[in-house]
C-alpha cells in the first residue's frame, strides 16, 4: 500500500502532538524540554503543534521567563483560535 504525502505528514504531525502531550503529562522538566517547547511555540507552522506545546506549558505549570516571553509574543501575532485557547 502506498501512502500519499498528505497522509504521511498528517500522521507525523499527530505523532508530534501526542509526543508533546505525553511530555507534559510525564511532568519531568529539564532544559531540553523547555527548548523543545520554546521552538514549537515560536517556529512551528502547524497550529495544532503550537497549541499542544502551549498546553504542555500550562499542564507543567512552567514559569520559565523565556517561555513566558515567547508565549506573550506569540499571543500578539497568533491568528489561530486553537492556539489562543
N, C-alpha and C positions, 0 to 999 in steps of 0.2 A: 504494500500500500504506500503510495506516495502522498505526502502531506504538502499542502501549499505553504508558501512563506508566511501568509497571514495566520494560518493555524499554528505554525511553529512559534511565531512571535507572540501570539496570544497565550500559548502555553508557557512560554518563557516568562512573560510578564506576570502571569498568575503565580508562577513559582517564586518570583521576586517578592510579590506582595505577601505570599504565605510565609516566606522566609523572614521578612521584616516583622510580620506579626508574631512569629514564633520568638524572635529575638526580644521583642517587647514583653512577651509572656514569661520568658525564662527569668528575666529580672536581673541578669548579671550585666553590669555596666563596666566597660573599660574604654580606653581611648579609641580603640579600633571601632567599636560600636558607635561611639559618638561621631567619628569621622564618616562612617557609612551613612548615618542619619543626616549629617550635615550635607554630604554630597547629594543624597537623594532628594532632600528638601530644596536645595539650591539649584541643582542642574538637571534632574530627571525630567524628561519631556512628557512622560505619561502621568496624567493626573492621579490615577489610582495608586501608583507607587508613591507619589508625593504625599497623598492622603494617608497611606499606611505608615509612612515614616513619621508624620505628624502624630498619628495615633500612638505609635510606639513611644514617642517623647512624652505624651500625656500619661500613658499607662505606667511608664517607668518613673514618672514624677521628676524628670530631669530638670535641673535648674542651672545647667551649664551656660555661662554667659555667651559663648559662641553660638550655641543652639538658640537661645532666646533672641539674639540679634538677627540670626538668619530667619527665624520664624516671623519676626516683626517685618523684616524686609520683604519676605515672601507674601505676607498678608497684603502689603501695599500693591503688589503687581499681580497677584493671583486673580485669574478670571474664572476658574472652575469652582462651582459651588461645592463639589465633592471635597475639595481640599479645604475650602473655607470653613466647613463644618468642623 
